[in-house]
Amino acid sequence: MTTRSRLHETVHSGRLTLRNRLVMPAHTTNFAADGVFSARHLAYHRARAAGGVGLIITEGMRVHPTSLGRTNTVSAFDDAVIPSLAELVATVHAEGAKLAAQLLHVGRQSGGHNMLTPAWAASPIPWSSTAAVPHQMTTAEIAELVTAFGAAARRVATAGVDAVEVHLGHGHLLQQFLSPATNQRTDRYGGSLANRLRLTHEVLDSVAASLPGGMPVILRISADEFIEGGLGVEEMLTAVGLVVQDHEIDVLHVSHSAYVGSASIATQMADMSFPPLPFRHLPRAFKKAFPQLSVLAVGRVDTLANAESLVVDGDADLVALARPHIANPNLSLPLVTEPTRECIACNQGCAGRLEAGLPISCVVNPEAGLEREWDALRTAARRGEHGRVLVVGGGPAGLEAAIAAASAGHHATLVEAEESLGGALRLAAALPMRAEFGRFITEAEALARHLGVDVKLGVRADDQLLADGWDHVVLATGAVDVPDTRFAALPLATAISDPGSTGGHVVLIDEDGTTTALAVADLLLTRGCRVTLLTDRPALSWRVPVYTRPALLQRLTGRGFSAVLMRTAVRLDDGVLTYADPLSGENGELDNVSSVITIRQRSAGAPLDHRGVVVGDACAPRTALEAAFEGRLAGLSAADTPDVRAAAAPLRGRL
């Protein structure tokens, strides 16, 4: 988007005035240090505020020690947070944006994170079948929680925030009390909707009493839990009606989902297997019911064009884009002068690292969360001596290296042996569940050409080319397949490109654990095949985040897909695949097998006797995130001066 639009109007949302309708909503970063905002937070949010966003909402600030969970989350239950939050407020304000503080207690989800005491909950119902059983809160503990919300509100107000957001969604503690699926209490906090809503009323009263007069309040809800026996739109419309009768709510932030071990949790950060705007009916329902309220929409909005459609169609007044702002800090600028790189909803650097307890990053923007370090390297690279840089290989690592080198002022040439760019991502993009990787390739190529990279397709890097006086060479030659010769296994590329090659019953032997097996299964099922996934692991797709996996599995349910776990393939004879139980040694069989596809990690290529910096799969099997990070680092380090080396040092090994 290159011109001003409805999104860039000044907007008055109750007592809150914003420079535009664009919001960066709360999302966990794992950047905190000792429970307070860090310098990493400041740089991260400064970049988004400078990028034009109207409002930033902090990640959830825990109001009580029983909600802490991890040491790299932000606490609001101690005055120690006030100085760092005040510094964040000043940082965001200096760039023209406003800052709201989100207050929450995660409830039963805090269990299992090295907590010494059981997690608090409305009822003793674990969030998943393997999670710890939480502690049912006493009335005294409920009163303590209400007081804690008020005290947290006082602290964030003291720090100077522009608004407070109370989190009543995503299956956290207040929603656990509100939902009939998680509240089985028989006291005055359970049973009827009015009773289940009692804690919310008490918390909102406590927060309002602790805030200075006129400070805006945002209420974040899950409009639909997407679980059997849980909260649906109609009951939530009634609940919100009861809330706004008694409390002054300036913005209603309409989200969805519950934190449960089902596909519901995967809708919270819906990945690329979902279409854009899959939840727009939810803010629409609340805007229609409460026209006097400013409604904030969220959920796989992806682009400014989608965001504007929500406003133009009257579905929302404000639009929240979290992952798109992670991918593109300048997303909210009204004027764009070069091709942009947008979020592809892959959930690798955000949700995947979040689940692992690591600081978030981004495949599209490896600089997310390390803005200070990358800025220092970029400055040093631009001041350094500029030369001729050769990048061999046009996959994600090679594309990033060429873009980074050109952006720093080098004369970059990228050679790719194939007739198109993308490397292994081209194969992924051919799968319906992973199609957005095609956008990654398209946008990266457009930016590379815009920056003047000399892209040469169908060209192999031989000794003559490498000897052509390059100042710096980056080898991003990718990886090679490791064939499975046990069963005359069908190559994955053939199975994807040739619909008639697989036959009617395909066995996928998954040795990789990523989304690949599920995405291939989805494609084959669409073609009418029967698919059996066989793995020697005790779980399906063990490397896929919980924020993604349940939705992918639900998509395969009831379509002729089945799985055999903790079994090892032994032989294939006349359409019968024999597998073994590694514990008992007993064998089982799969009949009428037409083809076998083994999905395993590829092996690093042999990159031209290593005359250059080796990145991506050419070095070792890499995720797209790791490849992009390494490629960008190599491209910006091309000057290879002392200043550049010093600036690059803090980034090495950081991902």
Rosetta blueprint (number, residue, H / E / L):
1 M L
2 T L
3 T L
4 R L
5 S L
6 R H
7 L H
8 H H
9 E L
10 T L
11 V E
12 H E
13 S E
14 G L
15 R L
16 L E
17 T E
18 L E
19 R L
20 N L
21 R L
22 L E
23 V E
24 M E
25 P L
26 A L
27 H L
28 T L
29 T L
30 N L
31 F L
32 A L
33 A E
34 D L
35 G L
36 V E
37 F L
38 S L
39 A H
40 R H
41 H H
42 L H
43 A H
44 Y H
45 H H
46 R H
47 A H
48 R H
49 A H
50 A H
51 G L
52 G L
53 V L
54 G L
55 L E
56 I E
57 I E
58 T L
59 E L
60 G L
61 M E
62 R E
63 V L
64 H L
65 P H
66 T H
67 S H
68 L L
69 G L
70 R L
71 T L
72 N L
73 T L
74 V E
75 S E
76 A L
77 F L
78 D L
79 D L
80 A L
81 V H
82 I H
83 P H
84 S H
85 L H
86 A H
87 E H
88 L H
89 V H
90 A H
91 T H
92 V H
93 H H
94 A H
95 E L
96 G L
97 A L
98 K E
99 L E
100 A E
101 A E
102 Q E
103 L E
104 L E
105 H L
106 V L
107 G H
108 R H
109 Q H
110 S H
111 G L
112 G L
113 H L
114 N L
115 M L
116 L L
117 T L
118 P L
119 A L
120 W E
121 A E
122 A L
123 S L
124 P L
125 I L
126 P L
127 W L
128 S L
129 S L
130 T L
131 A L
132 A L
133 V L
134 P L
135 H E
136 Q E
137 M L
138 T L
139 T H
140 A H
141 E H
142 I H
143 A H
144 E H
145 L H
146 V H
147 T H
148 A H
149 F H
150 G H
151 A H
152 A H
153 A H
154 R H
155 R H
156 V H
157 A H
158 T H
159 A H
160 G L
161 V L
162 D L
163 A E
164 V E
165 E E
166 V E
167 H E
168 L E
169 G L
170 H L
171 G L
172 H L
173 L H
174 L H
175 Q H
176 Q H
177 F H
178 L H
179 S L
180 P L
181 A L
182 T L
183 N L
184 Q L
185 R L
186 T L
187 D L
188 R L
189 Y L
190 G L
191 G L
192 S L
193 L H
194 A H
195 N H
196 R H
197 L L
198 R H
199 L H
200 T H
201 H H
202 E H
203 V H
204 L H
205 D H
206 S H
207 V H
208 A H
209 A H
210 S H
211 L L
212 P L
213 G L
214 G L
215 M L
216 P L
217 V E
218 I E
219 L E
220 R E
221 I E
222 S E
223 A L
224 D L
225 E L
226 F L
227 I L
228 E L
229 G L
230 G L
231 L L
232 G L
233 V H
234 E H
235 E H
236 M H
237 L H
238 T H
239 A H
240 V H
241 G H
242 L H
243 V H
244 V H
245 Q H
246 D H
247 H L
248 E L
249 I L
250 D L
251 V E
252 L E
253 H E
254 V E
255 S E
256 H L
257 S L
258 A L
259 Y L
260 V L
261 G L
262 S L
263 A H
264 S H
265 I H
266 A H
267 T H
268 Q H
269 M L
270 A L
271 D L
272 M L
273 S L
274 F L
275 P L
276 P L
277 L L
278 P L
279 F L
280 R L
281 H H
282 L H
283 P H
284 R H
285 A H
286 F H
287 K H
288 K H
289 A H
290 F L
291 P L
292 Q L
293 L L
294 S E
295 V E
296 L E
297 A E
298 V L
299 G L
300 R L
301 V L
302 D L
303 T L
304 L H
305 A H
306 N H
307 A H
308 E H
309 S H
310 L H
311 V H
312 V H
313 D L
314 G L
315 D L
316 A L
317 D L
318 L E
319 V E
320 A E
321 L L
322 A L
323 R H
324 P H
325 H H
326 I H
327 A H
328 N L
329 P L
330 N L
331 L L
332 S L
333 L L
334 P L
335 L L
336 V L
337 T L
338 E L
339 P L
340 T L
341 R L
342 E L
343 C L
344 I L
345 A L
346 C L
347 N L
348 Q H
349 G H
350 C H
351 A H
352 G H
353 R H
354 L H
355 E H
356 A L
357 G L
358 L L
359 P L
360 I L
361 S L
362 C L
363 V L
364 V L
365 N L
366 P L
367 E L
368 A L
369 G L
370 L L
371 E H
372 R H
373 E H
374 W H
375 D H
376 A H
377 L H
378 R H
379 T H
380 A H
381 A H
382 R H
383 R H
384 G L
385 E L
386 H L
387 G L
388 R E
389 V E
390 L E
391 V E
392 V E
393 G L
394 G L
395 G L
396 P H
397 A H
398 G H
399 L H
400 E H
401 A H
402 A H
403 I H
404 A H
405 A H
406 A H
407 S H
408 A L
409 G L
410 H L
411 H E
412 A E
413 T E
414 L E
415 V E
416 E E
417 A L
418 E L
419 E L
420 S L
421 L L
422 G L
423 G L
424 A H
425 L H
426 R H
427 L H
428 A H
429 A H
430 A L
431 L L
432 P H
433 M H
434 R H
435 A L
436 E L
437 F H
438 G H
439 R H
440 F H
441 I H
442 T H
443 E H
444 A H
445 E H
446 A H
447 L H
448 A H
449 R H
450 H H
451 L L
452 G L
453 V L
454 D E
455 V E
456 K E
457 L E
458 G L
459 V L
460 R L
461 A L
462 D L
463 D H
464 Q H
465 L H
466 L H
467 A L
468 D L
469 G L
470 W L
471 D L
472 H E
473 V E
474 V E
475 L E
476 A L
477 T L
478 G L
479 A E
480 V E
481 D L
482 V L
483 P L
484 D L
485 T L
486 R L
487 F L
488 A L
489 A L
490 L L
491 P L
492 L H
493 A H
494 T H
495 A H
496 I H
497 S H
498 D L
499 P H
500 G H
501 S H
502 T L
503 G L
504 G L
505 H E
506 V E
507 V E
508 L E
509 I E
510 D E
511 E L
512 D L
513 G L
514 T L
515 T L
516 T H
517 A H
518 L H
519 A H
520 V H
521 A H
522 D H
523 L H
524 L H
525 L H
526 T H
527 R L
528 G L
529 C L
530 R E
531 V E
532 T E
533 L E
534 L E
535 T L
536 D L
537 R L
538 P L
539 A L
540 L L
541 S L
542 W L
543 R L
544 V L
545 P L
546 V L
547 Y L
548 T L
549 R H
550 P H
551 A H
552 L H
553 L H
554 Q H
555 R H
556 L H
557 T L
558 G L
559 R L
560 G L
561 F E
562 S E
563 A E
564 V E
565 L L
566 M L
567 R L
568 T E
569 A E
570 V E
571 R E
572 L E
573 D E
574 D L
575 G L
576 V E
577 L E
578 T E
579 Y E
580 A E
581 D L
582 P L
583 L L
584 S L
585 G L
586 E L
587 N E
588 G E
589 E E
590 L E
591 D L
592 N L
593 V L
594 S L
595 S E
596 V E
597 I E
598 T E
599 I E
600 R L
601 Q L
602 R L
603 S E
604 A E
605 G L
606 A L
607 P L
608 L H
609 D H
610 H H
611 R L
612 G L
613 V E
614 V E
615 V L
616 G H
617 D H
618 A H
619 C L
620 A L
621 P L
622 R L
623 T L
624 A H
625 L H
626 E H
627 A H
628 A H
629 F H
630 E H
631 G H
632 R H
633 L H
634 A H
635 G H
636 L H
637 S L
638 A L
639 A L
640 D L
641 T L
642 P H
643 D H
644 V H
645 R H
646 A H
647 A H
648 A H
649 A H
650 P H
651 L H
652 R L
653 G L
654 R L
655 L L
